[in-house]
Amino acid sequence: MQSKNKRAIRTALQTLAAVAAVLPALAALLADSALAVAAPWAVAAAGTAAVAAGIVARFMASDPFERLLDRFGIGLRDDTAPPSGPAAG
């Protein structure tokens, strides 16, 4: 699997984990209010957020976007070089 795809999947999983951490508090808030009808929508929004984060991460790993990020000094091109030095072996 390409590292670009791995990064996208990791980002989606991280987003899903962050949303899952907030869901219990959101459920408790919704349980005591008239907004309880919105609970299924909140779960759907959490899944959508994770998918959207993965898509954005994959787009950001594209070569043109990496070149743009390199201009600002936040690109990841230098981390794909083969390791060197005593720790490489």
N, C-alpha and C positions, 0 to 999 in steps of 0.2 A: 504494500500500500504506500502511496506517495506521502511524503511528510506533510504536504499541503492538505491532503485529505485528513490525515491524522490530527492536524491542528484544528481543522474545522469540527471534527467529531469531538475532540477534547473541549473545545469552546462550547459546543452545544450541551455536553454533559455538565460542564461547570455552571452554565446558566440554569439548567434544569435543577441541579443541586441547590443553587442559591434560591431559586423560586420555591423549591420544596421546603427549604428551611423557613420560608415566610408563610407558607400555606397554613400551618396550624394556627398561627395568630390571626390570619385572615379569616379562617373558618370560625374561630371563636368570636370574632367581631361580627361576622355575618349572621351567626346563629342567634344573636340577641337583637337583631334589627330587622327591619322590613326588607332589607337587601338580600335576604336569604335566597330569594329567587335567582339572584345573580351568581350563586355559587358554581353552577355548571359552566357558566361563562368564564369565571375566574380560572377554573381548571383548564379550560380550552385555551385561554389567553396564556397560561403558563407554558403549555406545550408549544404554542405558536411562537412564544418568545425564544424558547430553546432552539426551535428549527430556524427561526430568523437569525439568531446569533451564529449558528453553524454556517448558514449561507453567507452571511457577512464576513465571517472569518475566512471562508474559502475564497471569496472575492478579494479580500485583503492579502491573501497569499499569492495572488496572481503576479506575474512579472511586472506589468505596467504599474500596478499599485505599489509593489515593492520598490520600484525605482522612485516613485513619488515619496514614499516613506524614507528612502535613503537620503533624499534631498534635505529632510528635516532631521536626519541623524537617528531615526528610530526604526530603520529597516532591519531585517533579520538575515540579510545575505551573508554576513560574516560568520554566522553560526552554522552554516552548512559546509564550511571548509573541513577537510579531514583533520583530525586531531594530530598534533605534533608534540614532541617533547617527551620527557620521562614518563608522564602519566598516560601517554597514548598506548602503551603496550600492555 
